[in-house]
Amino acid sequence: MMEPADNPSLDMVAAALRADSSDIAIYARVLTDSLGESLPAGCVTVDHDQSMSDRMRGRPGKVAKITVRLGEQVLTLGIQRGAPVAEICREVRGIVLSRKEVPVDQWAAELARALVGHAEQNAATAEALRKLITGG
């Protein structure tokens, strides 16, 4: 367990996530590169839309949706008709109990809250969040 002074600040994590809220591909990169190794396996999934050209050239395509699963909370950020769509769900044993579409800023704040909560139990996640905040 970490000392409280070492915990990343919720406000600082939320600010770092909001700074990148304009581009879903940036979120995908932040979540998979910066935090992916410190979160449990399968916690972050990224879906891509591949054009025929992408498939022929072996490229992954454009990021279409990011799903973050932390406990019973499932946070999804996707693109519909060119605009970001954010959703927060409560899921128990694969059954969605509640689903709510929210503004991207609220989604980022909820993601920050969930990540900070996870970091309180996991030193690797805490270190990854510190790097996200400091840009290191």
C-alpha positions in Angstrom: 0.0 0.0 0.0 1.3 3.5 -0.8 1.6 6.5 1.5 -1.2 9.0 0.9 1.3 11.7 -0.1 2.5 9.4 -2.9 -1.0 8.9 -4.4 -1.7 10.7 -7.7 -4.2 13.5 -7.2 -7.6 12.9 -8.7 -7.7 16.4 -10.0 -4.3 16.1 -11.7 -5.2 12.7 -13.3 -8.5 14.2 -14.5 -6.8 17.2 -15.9 -4.3 15.1 -17.8 -7.1 13.0 -19.3 -9.2 16.0 -20.2 -6.2 17.5 -22.0 -6.4 14.7 -24.5 -10.2 14.6 -24.7 -10.5 15.9 -28.3 -9.1 12.8 -30.0 -10.2 9.2 -29.2 -6.9 7.9 -30.8 -4.9 9.9 -28.2 -7.0 8.3 -25.4 -6.3 4.9 -26.9 -2.6 5.6 -26.9 -2.6 7.0 -23.3 -4.6 4.0 -22.0 -2.7 1.3 -23.8 0.8 2.7 -23.8 1.0 4.7 -20.5 -1.4 2.6 -18.4 -1.8 -0.7 -20.2 1.1 -2.5 -18.6 0.1 -1.5 -15.1 -3.6 -2.4 -15.4 -4.8 -6.0 -15.2 -4.8 -7.9 -18.5 -7.9 -7.3 -20.5 -8.7 -4.2 -18.6 -8.3 -1.9 -21.7 -9.5 -3.0 -25.1 -9.3 -1.0 -28.3 -11.4 -1.7 -31.3 -10.4 -0.5 -34.8 -12.2 0.2 -38.0 -10.1 -1.2 -40.8 -10.6 -0.2 -44.4 -9.7 -2.7 -47.2 -6.5 -0.7 -47.7 -5.6 -1.1 -44.0 -6.2 -4.8 -44.1 -4.2 -5.3 -47.3 -1.2 -3.3 -45.9 -1.4 -4.9 -42.4 -2.3 -1.6 -40.7 -4.6 -1.6 -37.6 -6.9 1.1 -38.9 -8.5 4.0 -37.1 -9.4 3.6 -33.4 -13.2 3.2 -33.2 -13.8 2.4 -29.5 -12.0 2.1 -26.2 -13.4 0.1 -23.4 -11.9 0.3 -19.9 -13.1 -2.3 -17.3 -12.3 -1.7 -13.6 -14.3 -3.9 -11.3 -18.0 -3.5 -12.1 -17.5 -0.3 -13.9 -17.2 -0.3 -17.7 -16.3 3.0 -19.4 -16.6 3.1 -23.2 -15.5 5.9 -25.5 -16.3 5.5 -29.2 -17.0 7.4 -32.4 -20.5 7.7 -34.0 -21.0 9.8 -37.1 -17.7 11.5 -36.5 -18.4 12.6 -32.9 -17.2 11.1 -29.6 -19.7 9.1 -27.6 -19.0 8.3 -24.0 -20.8 5.7 -21.9 -20.5 4.5 -18.3 -21.9 1.1 -17.5 -22.2 -1.0 -14.4 -21.7 -4.6 -15.3 -21.9 -7.7 -13.0 -20.8 -11.1 -14.4 -21.3 -10.0 -18.0 -24.8 -8.5 -17.4 -25.1 -4.7 -17.9 -27.2 -3.4 -14.9 -27.0 0.2 -16.0 -25.9 2.2 -19.0 -25.6 6.0 -19.2 -24.3 8.2 -22.0 -22.4 11.1 -20.6 -20.3 14.1 -21.9 -16.7 13.3 -22.6 -15.5 15.5 -19.8 -17.7 13.6 -17.3 -16.4 10.3 -18.8 -12.8 11.5 -18.3 -13.5 12.5 -14.7 -15.1 9.1 -13.9 -12.1 7.3 -15.6 -9.7 9.4 -13.5 -11.7 8.5 -10.3 -11.6 4.8 -11.2 -7.9 4.9 -12.1 -7.0 6.7 -8.8 -9.1 4.1 -6.9 -7.2 1.3 -8.6 -3.8 3.0 -8.0 -4.6 3.1 -4.3 -4.4 -0.7 -4.4 -1.7 -1.1 -7.0 1.8 0.6 -7.0 2.4 0.0 -10.7 -0.8 1.9 -11.7 0.2 4.7 -9.3 3.6 5.0 -11.0 2.0 5.0 -14.4 -0.5 7.8 -13.4 2.4 9.8 -12.0 4.1 9.6 -15.4 0.9 10.5 -17.1 0.6 13.6 -15.0 4.2 14.7 -15.3 4.5 13.8 -19.0 7.4 11.5 -18.3 
